[in-house]
Amino acid sequence: MTVAVRSRVVLTGPPLALLITGAHLANDAFTNILPVYLPTLQLRFGLGEAALATLVALISLSSNVLQAFVGALSDRWGRRRTAALGLMVSSVLMSFIAVAPTVWALVLVLAIGGLGSAIFHPGAVSMMRDVGSRKSLFIGVFAAGGALGSAIMPMIVLWIMRVHGAEYVPWLAVVGVAAGLALFVLAPTQTPATGVNRPKVFDLALFKGPVGLLSLAGTLRATAFVSFMNAMPLYLVNVRGLAPDAGLIGTTLATYGIAAATGGMLVGVFERRLGRIRLVVTTMLLAVPLLVATLLLEPGSFAYYVAIAGGGLLTNASVPLLVVSAQDLAPHAVGTASGMLMGLTWGTAGVAYIGFGTLQELVGISPALIASYLFMVPAAALAGVVLARHRASLS
């Protein structure tokens, strides 16, 4: 008797890009939700700005810094498997931040949930690179998905907490689990690297070369983004006098995040016309005055939202270009290079935020924010030099 075996349905092209982007949206929606809880956690546990900054550093360490080392796992074990598993772990664990009974329970949730995100990113962004020929555009769409998830989740969570209560927030994890299963079932299988082709878990040459320098530039850029997302809710509550669950906090973070998502997509469209180096340097430099302006304008005003949108768009616009450049410079270790630019940069900036948290207590939130925004200037200079020096290796 002959038994017919049905082939697995596999997505390719734009449908696959949409699936991966949706998975990234779900992952980052859960992983980057901590900032919206900071004012509430400050009141519930009596934590100061430095202690809150330590929590930010913890999630940055587990979800981002480790990407530089687990990136090799995606190349060894398979991108589809690691991305799907990481998404399900991060969505389930991070949904419990709202109901963590103690600080130590919160620390455990952040550490393990963040690790799931670290496992997800290298595999997912490596799959996205192979979707089509316009790599910067597809990576930009991928990055936009994460920024969009980070933007809309604060509004959803704050609404649930106001209307229904914090105990209902964990039910959101169902969305992340469903997205992870869809990724595992519908994404194409990758043949894992074996033998001499297997990438190193820690490639010192990669860190010492141009990819490492691009990671440093990305870290300086990410410092401004991380500081805005984590300190702005505290600034609005402690300096401007808003309530910890005020809707303006959610719309502020959403505006910034949606604009950041838009910036990541636009550079992929304009890269061929304006050039990669010019876009990277110009967007970083123009972001600084707009970010500073957000502290001078009346919260909730039209000009306030315009400055936030412009700052978000320009701060994040260079991300896909830096990621693709790192991948071009390390074709033998795409997963690791992706982890360095998509994770190590954000994670190191998050760990450095401990210093900015301490600075907030010493000189105030506003001066500390301005100091973090100025990091965009050396980031633009370093990225411009590295990309110009290795122009011939960029696709």
C-alpha distance (Angstrom), angle and dihedral (degrees) to the residues before:
residue distance angle dihedral
M1 . . .
T2 3.79 . .
V3 3.78 118.0 .
A4 3.79 116.1 -154.3
V5 3.78 115.0 -137.1
R6 3.77 117.1 -153.6
S7 3.80 114.7 -135.8
R8 3.78 118.0 -123.4
V9 3.80 114.9 -102.4
V10 3.81 108.9 -116.2
L11 3.78 125.9 -170.1
T12 3.81 123.4 -141.4
G13 3.79 137.1 175.6
P14 3.83 120.2 6.7
P15 3.85 94.8 -6.7
L16 3.81 89.6 55.5
A17 3.82 90.5 46.0
L18 3.80 89.2 52.4
L19 3.80 91.6 50.3
I20 3.81 94.0 48.9
T21 3.80 91.3 45.8
G22 3.81 90.6 49.9
A23 3.79 89.9 50.5
H24 3.80 90.1 50.7
L25 3.80 89.7 49.6
A26 3.80 90.6 54.0
N27 3.80 94.7 44.4
D28 3.79 96.6 49.9
A29 3.80 92.1 41.4
F30 3.81 87.8 65.1
T31 3.79 99.9 32.7
N32 3.81 96.6 49.7
I33 3.80 97.7 43.4
L34 3.82 96.4 98.4
P35 3.86 96.4 91.3
V36 3.80 93.2 64.1
Y37 3.82 90.0 54.8
L38 3.82 96.0 49.5
P39 3.83 97.9 91.8
T40 3.82 90.2 46.8
L41 3.82 92.8 46.4
Q42 3.79 89.4 48.6
L43 3.80 90.5 56.9
R44 3.82 96.6 39.6
F45 3.80 98.1 48.2
G46 3.83 100.6 22.9
L47 3.80 94.1 -120.6
G48 3.80 125.3 168.0
E49 3.81 126.1 -136.7
A50 3.81 92.5 -94.6
A51 3.82 92.2 52.4
L52 3.80 90.7 47.7
A53 3.81 89.2 49.5
T54 3.81 88.0 54.2
L55 3.81 89.5 57.8
V56 3.80 88.9 50.4
A57 3.80 89.3 50.6
L58 3.81 91.3 49.9
I59 3.80 94.8 55.3
S60 3.79 89.6 43.1
L61 3.79 91.2 52.2
S62 3.79 95.5 47.8
S63 3.81 99.1 38.4
N64 3.79 101.5 34.5
V65 3.80 117.1 16.1
L66 3.80 91.9 51.9
Q67 3.81 90.7 56.4
A68 3.79 88.7 80.6
F69 3.81 89.0 62.9
V70 3.82 103.3 33.2
G71 3.81 89.7 49.5
A72 3.79 87.8 86.2
L73 3.82 87.9 56.4
S74 3.80 91.0 64.1
D75 3.81 90.7 52.9
R76 3.82 91.8 46.7
W77 3.81 102.5 39.8
G78 3.80 100.2 28.2
R79 3.80 132.1 -84.4
R80 3.80 95.5 -118.9
R81 3.79 94.2 53.1
T82 3.79 96.5 46.1
A83 3.81 94.2 44.9
A84 3.81 93.5 49.8
L85 3.81 94.7 44.9
G86 3.79 93.5 46.0
L87 3.80 92.6 50.5
M88 3.79 93.8 52.1
V89 3.81 93.2 47.8
S90 3.80 94.3 48.3
S91 3.81 95.8 45.6
V92 3.80 94.5 49.5
L93 3.80 97.6 45.2
M94 3.80 99.2 39.4
S95 3.80 92.2 51.4
F96 3.82 88.2 69.2
I97 3.83 95.9 63.2
A98 3.80 89.5 95.7
V99 3.81 93.4 58.6
A100 3.82 102.2 34.4
P101 3.84 103.1 138.2
T102 3.82 97.4 -153.9
V103 3.79 139.7 20.4
W104 3.81 90.6 -108.9
A105 3.81 91.5 52.3
L106 3.80 87.7 51.2
V107 3.80 90.5 50.8
L108 3.82 90.4 52.9
V109 3.81 92.3 49.0
L110 3.81 92.2 49.8
A111 3.81 94.6 46.1
I112 3.82 97.9 49.3
G113 3.79 96.5 33.0
G114 3.77 90.6 50.4
L115 3.80 91.1 51.5
G116 3.81 88.6 59.1
S117 3.78 89.5 57.2
A118 3.82 90.7 48.6
I119 3.80 89.2 55.5
F120 3.82 92.6 46.9
H121 3.80 102.1 52.5
P122 3.85 106.4 59.3
G123 3.80 93.3 48.4
A124 3.79 94.5 44.4
V125 3.80 97.0 47.3
S126 3.83 91.1 45.0
M127 3.82 89.5 54.6
M128 3.80 90.0 48.4
R129 3.80 91.7 53.9
D130 3.82 90.0 61.0
V131 3.83 96.6 48.5
G132 3.82 95.9 89.8
S133 3.80 145.6 -14.4
R134 3.84 96.7 -95.7
K135 3.78 94.4 75.0
S136 3.81 97.9 171.8
L137 3.80 91.3 52.2
F138 3.81 94.1 50.0
I139 3.81 92.7 44.3
G140 3.80 87.2 49.1
V141 3.79 90.5 53.4
F142 3.80 89.2 48.2
A143 3.80 91.6 51.1
A144 3.80 89.7 46.7
G145 3.78 90.4 57.4
G146 3.79 91.6 56.9
A147 3.80 93.1 45.7
L148 3.80 91.1 48.1
G149 3.80 91.5 51.1
S150 3.79 90.3 49.7
A151 3.79 89.1 49.7
I152 3.80 101.4 50.0
M153 3.82 100.0 37.4
P154 3.85 95.2 70.5
M155 3.81 90.8 57.7
I156 3.80 91.9 47.1
V157 3.79 94.0 47.7
L158 3.80 94.8 45.8
W159 3.81 90.0 49.4
I160 3.81 92.3 50.6
M161 3.78 91.8 47.8
R162 3.82 93.2 48.9
V163 3.80 97.2 43.8
H164 3.82 105.2 29.8
G165 3.79 108.8 10.7
A166 3.82 137.4 -104.7
E167 3.82 92.5 -80.8
Y168 3.82 90.0 73.4
V169 3.81 96.0 55.8
P170 3.87 95.1 83.8
W171 3.82 89.7 65.0
L172 3.80 87.3 73.7
A173 3.81 87.7 74.8
V174 3.82 88.4 80.6
V175 3.81 88.4 74.3
G176 3.80 92.9 55.3
V177 3.79 94.1 46.3
A178 3.81 91.2 50.3
A179 3.81 91.4 50.0
G180 3.81 90.8 49.1
L181 3.79 92.7 51.4
A182 3.81 91.0 48.2
L183 3.80 90.0 51.8
F184 3.79 91.9 50.3
V185 3.81 94.0 48.0
L186 3.82 101.8 39.1
A187 3.83 106.1 32.1
P188 3.83 118.4 91.6
T189 3.79 120.0 -100.0
Q190 3.78 117.2 -109.8
T191 3.78 122.8 -147.2
P192 3.82 104.6 -123.9
A193 3.79 117.7 -125.5
T194 3.78 114.9 -104.2
G195 3.79 139.1 -172.7
V196 3.78 117.0 -4.3
N197 3.80 90.7 -5.6
R198 3.80 92.9 64.5
P199 3.83 109.2 110.5
K200 3.79 119.8 -123.7
V201 3.78 118.6 -103.8
F202 3.80 87.2 -134.6
D203 3.80 114.8 24.7
L204 3.81 106.6 -172.5
A205 3.80 92.6 -173.4
L206 3.79 89.8 57.6
F207 3.80 92.0 53.1
K208 3.83 93.1 46.1
G209 3.81 94.8 47.2
P210 3.81 134.9 67.4
V211 3.82 92.5 -66.9
G212 3.79 88.7 59.6
L213 3.80 90.9 50.1
L214 3.79 91.2 49.5
S215 3.80 87.6 50.6
L216 3.80 89.4 54.6
A217 3.80 90.7 51.0
G218 3.79 89.5 47.4
T219 3.80 90.5 50.7
L220 3.80 92.1 53.6
R221 3.81 89.6 49.4
A222 3.79 92.5 46.4
T223 3.81 90.1 53.1
A224 3.80 89.6 70.4
F225 3.81 92.7 47.3
V226 3.81 95.3 46.4
S227 3.80 92.0 47.1
F228 3.80 92.8 51.2
M229 3.80 94.6 48.2
N230 3.81 95.0 46.8
A231 3.80 103.6 32.7
M232 3.80 99.4 38.5
P233 3.85 94.3 72.5
L234 3.82 88.8 50.1
Y235 3.82 90.3 46.4
L236 3.82 92.0 52.1
V237 3.82 92.1 48.0
N238 3.82 102.1 38.2
V239 3.82 100.9 31.6
R240 3.80 104.1 26.7
G241 3.82 96.5 34.4
L242 3.82 100.8 -122.6
A243 3.82 122.5 154.4
P244 3.83 115.1 -100.5
D245 3.83 91.3 -113.7
A246 3.83 96.2 39.8
G247 3.77 114.1 146.0
L248 3.81 90.1 -132.1
I249 3.81 89.2 69.7
G250 3.79 90.6 57.9
T251 3.81 94.5 45.0
T252 3.81 90.6 48.0
L253 3.80 92.9 54.2
A254 3.81 91.3 40.5
T255 3.81 93.1 52.1
Y256 3.78 91.4 48.9
G257 3.81 93.0 45.6
I258 3.82 96.2 46.2
A259 3.79 90.3 48.4
A260 3.81 89.4 49.3
A261 3.80 89.1 52.7
T262 3.79 90.7 50.5
G263 3.78 92.0 50.1
G264 3.78 91.6 54.0
M265 3.80 91.1 55.1
L266 3.80 97.3 42.5
V267 3.79 94.9 57.4
G268 3.80 89.5 57.5
V269 3.79 88.8 56.2
F270 3.81 96.2 46.1
E271 3.81 100.0 37.0
R272 3.80 95.6 94.7
R273 3.80 91.8 48.2
L274 3.80 101.4 42.8
G275 3.80 103.2 23.5
R276 3.79 131.3 -114.3
I277 3.81 98.4 -101.6
R278 3.80 94.8 48.2
L279 3.80 92.1 48.9
V280 3.80 94.1 48.7
V281 3.80 95.5 49.2
T282 3.81 98.6 38.8
T283 3.80 97.2 47.7
M284 3.80 92.8 50.4
L285 3.81 93.8 50.2
L286 3.80 95.4 45.2
A287 3.82 91.1 51.3
V288 3.83 93.8 66.7
P289 3.84 101.2 70.1
L290 3.81 91.9 43.3
L291 3.80 92.6 51.8
V292 3.81 91.2 49.4
A293 3.81 89.6 49.2
T294 3.83 91.0 60.4
L295 3.82 88.0 69.4
L296 3.80 93.6 51.8
L297 3.80 100.4 47.6
E298 3.80 128.3 80.2
P299 3.85 110.0 -94.4
G300 3.79 110.5 -112.0
S301 3.81 95.5 21.3
F302 3.79 122.2 125.0
A303 3.81 92.1 -113.0
Y304 3.82 89.7 50.4
Y305 3.79 92.4 57.0
V306 3.80 92.1 43.6
A307 3.80 90.5 55.1
I308 3.80 92.0 46.3
A309 3.80 92.3 48.9
G310 3.80 92.6 47.7
G311 3.79 92.3 46.4
G312 3.80 92.6 49.0
L313 3.80 93.4 47.1
L314 3.80 94.2 50.0
T315 3.82 97.1 39.3
N316 3.80 93.4 57.7
A317 3.81 100.9 31.4
S318 3.81 94.2 93.7
V319 3.82 95.8 52.6
P320 3.85 99.8 90.3
L321 3.80 91.4 42.9
L322 3.80 91.6 53.1
V323 3.82 91.8 46.3
V324 3.81 94.1 50.3
S325 3.80 90.7 45.3
A326 3.81 90.8 53.9
Q327 3.81 90.6 48.3
D328 3.81 90.4 50.1
L329 3.79 90.5 51.4
A330 3.84 93.0 49.2
P331 3.83 108.3 37.0
H332 3.82 89.8 155.9
A333 3.82 92.4 59.1
V334 3.79 107.7 29.6
G335 3.80 93.5 152.4
T336 3.79 93.4 52.6
A337 3.81 93.2 44.5
S338 3.79 89.6 49.0
G339 3.80 90.7 49.9
M340 3.78 91.0 50.8
L341 3.81 95.1 52.5
M342 3.82 98.4 33.0
G343 3.79 96.7 39.7
L344 3.79 117.9 10.0
T345 3.79 91.1 55.1
W346 3.82 94.7 51.5
G347 3.79 92.5 40.3
T348 3.78 96.2 50.5
A349 3.80 89.0 48.3
G350 3.79 88.7 51.1
V351 3.80 92.3 51.6
A352 3.81 89.5 47.3
Y353 3.79 87.1 54.4
I354 3.81 87.1 78.3
G355 3.79 85.9 72.3
F356 3.78 91.5 49.3
G357 3.79 90.1 49.1
T358 3.79 89.1 55.0
L359 3.80 89.6 45.4
Q360 3.81 89.3 53.2
E361 3.80 89.9 57.9
L362 3.81 92.3 47.2
V363 3.81 103.2 44.0
G364 3.81 104.9 7.8
I365 3.79 136.0 -93.1
S366 3.82 97.1 -84.9
P367 3.85 97.8 55.2
A368 3.82 90.1 44.1
L369 3.80 90.7 52.9
I370 3.80 92.2 49.9
A371 3.81 90.3 50.6
S372 3.81 90.6 53.5
Y373 3.81 92.3 49.2
L374 3.81 91.2 55.2
F375 3.81 89.2 63.4
M376 3.80 86.2 79.5
V377 3.81 90.1 74.5
P378 3.84 98.5 63.4
A379 3.83 88.3 38.1
A380 3.80 90.5 59.4
A381 3.81 92.6 46.2
L382 3.82 94.9 49.5
A383 3.81 95.0 44.8
G384 3.79 91.3 48.6
V385 3.81 92.7 52.5
V386 3.83 94.8 47.2
L387 3.80 95.2 46.3
A388 3.81 92.4 46.9
R389 3.80 91.7 49.4
H390 3.83 93.1 51.5
R391 3.81 98.5 34.1
A392 3.81 92.3 127.9
S393 3.84 92.5 60.9
L394 3.81 95.3 53.2
S395 3.80 118.0 97.8
